[in-house]
Amino acid sequence: MDNGYRYTDMIEECRTLVSAFPFVEAHRIGWSVLGRPLIALRCGCGPKRIHMNASFHANEWITSALLMRFVSELSESYRSGKKLGGQDVSGLCRETTLWAVPMVNPDGAELVQCGLCESHPLYRELLAWNGGITDFSGWKANIRGVDLNDQYPAFWEEECKRRGVNGPGPRDYPGPYPLSEPEAAALAMFTERLDFHAVVALHTQGREIYWNYRDFEPPNAELLARKLGSVSGYKPVKLSGSDAGYKDWFIYRYRRPGFTVEAGYGENPLPPRSFDSIYAELRPLLLESLRL
């Protein structure tokens, strides 16, 4: 983690998990703009299906490492029969199946962590979209300059008006139309195919939990958010003035519990040295999420 957490790190860790634990499966659910496979990990065998994802935003790549640590610990506890965070994982994984997509935006995460080289296929475009600045550490969008968490068909037109960004850039451009980007479209198709009971999208930062969407959320959504907050110390927040996010679309489409968790506190990208302290807060929240 001292040098970040790249797509290749995630892929290698996925291979290790699948090799070590026969009950863990890796599935390709789509491709990024630059052709990187988008991977979903399956852990558990229960009838309840919970989805977690990370790194919608490029400069929030630390969430990928956090989610992979959780999947790894969950798998090890499931195999050994030992408790995780004081909880019986074996029983939990017999009741629930976790589907995790650790890195929704691999092209963007790579750009933030490795920078832009002249051989990049979108070198000229990216430099222009970034205002001629060669520092991409603040980049949130995918590699085509589209904010993947503004891409979903949940009052998308309202989000376009609110953002007021008319073309590709580091952040806040919702794209030319909903689900125009392969990463967002792949996750939407994956969600529709698996028909999840609840979803958790990991972002940074703020130590907050967003649980509502335009009153389309189920009646117990706030109570569930309070449970997540009580085990983590994160603050449940009723959010307004935001549309077209993945959590928004899930609630709007299914009327089921959906949560955006803003992990950690500081300025994105959060430094690798904060990983352990953030994970200590986040693990009990993720464990509780499996009970949603």
C-alpha positions in Angstrom: 0.0 0.0 0.0 3.0 2.4 0.4 3.1 2.8 -3.3 -0.7 2.8 -3.9 -3.0 0.1 -5.2 -3.0 -0.4 -8.9 -5.2 -2.5 -11.2 -2.5 -5.1 -11.5 -2.3 -5.4 -7.7 -6.0 -6.0 -7.6 -5.9 -8.6 -10.4 -3.0 -10.5 -8.7 -4.9 -10.4 -5.4 -8.0 -11.8 -7.1 -6.0 -14.7 -8.5 -4.6 -15.4 -5.1 -8.0 -15.5 -3.5 -9.5 -17.7 -6.1 -6.5 -20.1 -5.9 -6.6 -20.2 -2.1 -10.3 -20.5 -1.5 -12.4 -22.8 -3.7 -15.6 -21.0 -2.7 -14.4 -17.7 -4.1 -15.1 -17.1 -7.7 -14.0 -14.3 -10.1 -16.2 -13.2 -13.0 -15.6 -10.7 -15.7 -18.6 -8.4 -15.9 -17.4 -6.1 -18.7 -14.5 -4.0 -19.9 -13.1 -0.5 -19.3 -12.6 2.0 -22.1 -9.0 0.8 -22.5 -10.0 -2.9 -22.5 -9.2 -3.8 -18.9 -11.6 -6.6 -17.6 -14.0 -5.5 -14.8 -13.9 -8.1 -12.2 -16.6 -9.2 -9.7 -15.7 -11.5 -6.8 -18.3 -13.9 -5.3 -17.9 -15.1 -1.7 -20.5 -17.0 0.3 -23.4 -19.2 -0.6 -26.5 -17.7 1.0 -29.7 -16.7 -0.8 -29.4 -13.1 0.2 -27.3 -11.2 -2.4 -25.3 -8.1 -1.2 -23.2 -6.0 -3.6 -20.3 -3.8 -2.7 -18.2 -1.8 -5.1 -15.2 0.6 -5.0 -13.3 3.1 -7.1 -16.0 4.7 -9.1 -13.8 7.8 -8.8 -10.2 7.5 -9.9 -8.7 9.4 -7.1 -10.5 7.3 -4.6 -8.5 4.2 -5.5 -7.8 3.4 -1.8 -11.4 2.1 -1.6 -10.3 -0.8 -3.9 -7.6 -1.9 -1.4 -10.1 -1.5 1.5 -12.7 -3.7 -0.2 -10.1 -6.3 -1.2 -8.8 -6.5 2.3 -12.4 -7.2 3.5 -13.0 -9.9 1.0 -9.7 -11.5 1.9 -10.4 -11.5 5.6 -14.0 -12.7 5.1 -12.8 -15.6 3.0 -10.1 -16.6 5.5 -12.5 -16.5 8.4 -15.1 -18.5 6.4 -12.5 -21.2 5.7 -11.1 -21.4 9.2 -14.3 -21.0 11.1 -12.8 -18.3 13.2 -14.7 -15.1 14.0 -14.1 -11.9 12.3 -14.5 -8.8 14.3 -16.3 -10.9 16.9 -18.8 -12.2 14.4 -19.5 -15.8 13.1 -18.6 -15.5 9.5 -19.5 -19.1 8.7 -23.1 -18.6 9.6 -23.2 -15.2 7.9 -21.8 -16.6 4.6 -24.3 -19.4 4.6 -27.1 -16.7 4.8 -25.5 -14.2 2.4 -23.6 -14.1 -0.8 -21.3 -11.1 -1.3 -20.7 -9.9 -4.8 -17.8 -7.4 -4.8 -16.6 -5.2 -7.7 -13.3 -3.9 -6.3 -12.4 -1.4 -9.1 -15.1 0.1 -11.2 -12.8 2.7 -12.8 -9.4 1.0 -13.5 -8.3 3.3 -16.3 -8.8 6.4 -14.2 -7.2 4.8 -11.1 -4.1 4.0 -13.2 -4.0 7.6 -14.5 -4.1 9.1 -11.0 -1.4 6.8 -9.7 0.9 6.5 -12.7 0.4 9.8 -14.5 0.2 10.4 -18.2 2.9 9.3 -20.6 3.2 10.5 -24.3 2.5 6.9 -25.5 -1.0 6.9 -23.9 -3.7 6.5 -26.6 -5.5 9.5 -25.3 -2.5 11.6 -24.4 -3.5 14.8 -26.2 -7.2 14.6 -25.2 -6.4 14.0 -21.5 -3.9 16.8 -21.3 -6.4 19.2 -22.9 -9.2 18.0 -20.6 -7.0 18.6 -17.6 -6.3 22.1 -18.7 -2.8 21.4 -19.8 -1.8 20.3 -16.3 0.4 17.2 -16.1 -0.6 16.4 -12.5 -3.6 14.0 -12.6 -3.7 13.3 -8.9 -7.1 15.1 -8.6 -8.7 13.3 -11.5 -12.1 11.7 -10.6 -13.5 10.7 -14.0 -12.9 7.7 -16.2 -10.4 7.9 -19.0 -12.9 9.7 -21.3 -13.4 12.4 -18.8 -16.8 11.2 -17.6 -17.8 11.0 -14.0 -19.0 7.4 -13.7 -21.1 8.2 -10.6 -23.1 10.7 -12.6 -24.0 8.2 -15.3 -27.1 6.5 -14.1 -30.7 6.9 -15.3 -32.1 8.5 -12.2 -33.0 12.1 -13.0 -29.8 12.3 -15.0 -31.0 15.4 -16.8 -31.4 17.2 -13.5 -27.8 16.2 -12.6 -26.6 17.6 -15.9 -28.2 21.0 -15.2 -26.9 21.0 -11.6 -23.3 20.2 -12.7 -23.3 22.6 -15.6 -20.3 20.8 -17.1 -20.6 20.4 -20.9 -17.7 18.3 -21.8 -15.0 15.9 -20.6 -12.8 16.9 -17.7 -11.3 15.8 -14.4 -14.7 15.7 -12.7 -18.5 16.3 -12.8 -19.2 15.7 -16.4 -22.2 13.3 -16.6 -21.4 12.2 -20.1 -23.4 12.6 -23.4 -26.2 10.3 -22.2 -26.9 7.8 -19.3 -24.7 4.7 -19.3 -22.6 6.0 -22.2 -19.5 4.6 -20.5 -18.7 0.9 -20.6 -17.8 0.8 -16.9 -21.2 2.3 -15.8 -23.1 0.2 -18.3 -21.4 -3.0 -17.2 -22.2 -2.4 -13.5 -25.9 -1.6 -14.4 -26.2 -4.8 -16.4 -24.5 -6.8 -13.6 -26.9 -5.3 -11.0 -30.0 -6.1 -13.1 -28.8 -9.7 -13.7 -28.0 -10.5 -10.0 -31.0 -8.6 -8.6 -29.3 -7.6 -5.3 -31.1 -7.2 -2.1 -28.9 -4.2 -1.1 -25.8 -2.4 -2.3 -23.0 -0.5 -0.7 -20.8 1.9 -2.8 -17.5 2.8 -1.2 -16.1 6.3 -1.8 -13.9 8.8 0.1 -14.0 10.9 2.1 -16.1 12.4 5.0 -16.9 9.5 7.4 -20.6 9.7 6.3 -23.3 7.3 5.1 -25.8 8.5 2.4 -28.9 6.3 2.6 -31.8 8.1 0.8 -32.9 9.1 -2.7 -35.8 11.4 -3.4 -38.0 9.4 -0.9 -37.8 6.3 -3.1 -35.8 4.4 -0.4 -37.6 1.7 1.6 -39.1 2.6 5.0 -36.3 0.9 7.0 -33.5 2.6 5.1 -32.7 5.2 7.8 -32.8 2.6 10.6 -30.3 0.4 8.6 -28.0 3.4 8.1 -28.1 4.1 11.8 -27.0 0.5 12.4 -24.1 1.0 10.0 -23.2 4.2 11.7 -23.4 2.8 15.2 -20.7 0.1 14.4 -18.4 2.4 12.5 -18.8 5.9 14.0 -19.8 7.2 10.6 -22.7 9.7 10.4 -25.9 8.8 8.5 -26.8 11.7 6.3 -30.1 12.4 4.5 -28.7 13.8 1.2 -30.4 16.1 -1.2 -29.4 17.9 -4.4 -27.7 14.9 -6.0 -28.9 12.6 -8.8 -27.7 10.0 -11.3 -25.4 8.1 -8.9 -25.2 4.3 -8.7 -26.8 4.3 -5.3 -29.5 6.7 -6.5 -30.3 4.5 -9.5 -30.4 1.3 -7.4 -32.9 2.8 -4.9 -35.0 4.4 -7.7 -35.0 1.2 -9.8 -35.6 -1.3 -7.1 -36.9 0.5 -4.0 -34.3 -1.4 -1.9 -31.6 -0.3 0.5 -28.6 1.4 -1.1 -25.8 3.2 0.6 -22.9 5.4 -0.4 -20.2 5.2 2.3 -17.7 8.0 2.4 -14.7 6.4 4.1 -12.0 8.2 5.9 -11.4 11.9 6.3 -9.1 14.3 4.5 -8.3 15.3 1.0 -8.5 12.9 -2.0 -6.6 10.9 -2.8 -6.2 9.9 0.8 -2.7 8.9 1.7 -1.8 5.2 1.9 -0.7 5.7 5.5 -4.3 6.2 6.5 -5.3 2.8 5.2 -5.1 0.8 8.5 -7.1 3.4 10.5 -9.8 3.7 7.8 -10.1 -0.1 7.5 -10.5 -0.4 11.3 -13.6 1.8 11.0 -14.9 0.3 7.8 -14.7 -3.4 8.6 -17.5 -3.5 11.1 -19.7 -1.5 8.8 -19.0 -3.9 5.9 -19.8 -6.9 8.2 -23.0 -5.3 9.3 -23.8 -4.6 5.6 -23.9 -8.4 5.0 -26.9 -8.5 7.4 -28.9 -5.9 5.5 
